[in-house]
């Protein structure tokens, strides 16, 4: 915990500093949501096809989902969501020919959530 998934359009591959974004996001999650640094895990999923409205060209999408153990206030979740969007402004810089559609959500992990770590 937290489980972070970043889905992004392939058109952003060269214009999205994913490692720097993940490091900065982990720092924000620790500061805002009191997560432990070694517990922060981010997976990036590249999407080859993006369609926005009727257009298949000229758009890129980034959506970040953060799954946290239950117990954070709605205010904490909102602060974290705003921090994610600000970090996307810093680390996802598409060219002038691309409109960026960025979004984020923070959700509670289901009570059935379990994990293990191998050594």
C-alpha positions in Angstrom: 0.0 0.0 0.0 -0.4 2.4 -1.7 -1.1 0.8 -5.0 -0.6 3.4 -7.8 -1.4 2.8 -11.4 -0.6 5.3 -14.1 -2.3 4.7 -17.5 -0.9 7.0 -20.3 -1.1 7.4 -24.0 1.7 6.1 -26.1 2.0 9.5 -27.7 3.5 10.7 -24.3 6.2 8.1 -24.1 9.0 10.6 -24.9 7.4 13.6 -23.1 6.5 12.0 -19.7 9.3 11.6 -17.2 7.8 8.6 -15.5 10.6 7.8 -13.0 10.8 11.4 -11.7 7.0 11.6 -11.6 6.9 8.4 -9.5 9.5 9.6 -7.1 7.8 12.9 -6.6 4.4 11.2 -6.3 5.8 8.8 -3.6 7.0 11.8 -1.6 3.6 13.4 -1.9 1.8 10.3 -0.7 4.1 10.0 2.3 3.6 13.6 3.2 -0.1 13.9 2.6 -1.4 10.4 3.3 1.1 9.2 5.9 2.3 6.2 3.8 5.6 4.6 4.4 8.2 5.3 1.6 9.1 1.6 1.0 5.4 0.8 0.7 4.8 3.1 -2.3 4.5 1.1 -5.6 3.7 2.6 -9.0 3.0 0.7 -12.2 2.9 2.4 -15.6 0.6 1.1 -18.3 1.1 2.4 -21.8 -1.9 2.5 -24.0 -1.4 2.3 -27.8 -4.8 3.7 -28.7 -6.4 6.8 -27.4 -9.7 8.3 -28.7 -11.1 11.5 -27.2 -14.6 12.3 -28.4 -14.7 11.8 -32.2 -11.0 12.4 -32.6 -8.2 9.8 -32.8 -5.4 12.3 -33.4 -4.0 15.2 -31.3 -5.0 13.9 -27.9 -3.1 12.2 -25.0 -4.6 10.9 -21.8 -3.0 10.2 -18.4 -5.1 8.8 -15.6 -3.6 8.0 -12.2 -5.4 5.7 -9.7 -4.2 5.6 -6.1 -5.5 2.8 -3.9 -5.0 3.4 -0.2 -6.0 1.4 2.9 -9.3 2.8 4.3 -9.2 5.5 6.9 -8.1 8.7 5.0 -10.4 11.6 5.2 -12.1 13.0 2.1 -10.0 16.1 2.5 -6.8 14.1 2.5 -7.9 12.2 -0.6 -8.8 15.5 -2.3 -5.4 17.1 -1.4 -3.6 14.0 -2.8 -5.6 14.1 -6.0 -4.7 17.8 -6.5 -1.1 17.0 -5.8 -1.1 14.3 -8.5 -2.5 16.7 -11.1 0.1 19.3 -10.2 2.8 16.7 -10.6 1.4 15.7 -14.0 1.7 19.3 -15.0 5.4 19.2 -14.1 6.4 15.8 -15.6 4.0 15.3 -18.6 4.9 17.9 -21.2 3.4 17.0 -24.6 4.3 18.9 -27.7 2.2 21.8 -29.0 0.4 19.4 -31.3 -1.0 17.3 -28.5 -3.8 18.2 -26.0 -3.3 16.5 -22.7 -6.3 15.2 -20.7 -5.1 14.4 -17.2 -7.1 13.0 -14.3 -6.6 11.3 -11.0 -8.6 9.5 -8.3 -7.9 8.2 -4.9 -9.9 5.3 -3.7 -10.0 3.0 -0.7 -8.7 -0.5 -1.3 -11.2 -3.2 -0.7 -11.2 -4.8 2.8 -10.2 -8.0 1.1 -6.8 -6.5 0.0 -3.8 -8.6 1.0 -0.2 -8.6 -0.1 3.0 -10.5 0.4 6.6 -9.7 -0.3 9.3 -12.2 -1.2 12.9 -11.8 -0.3 
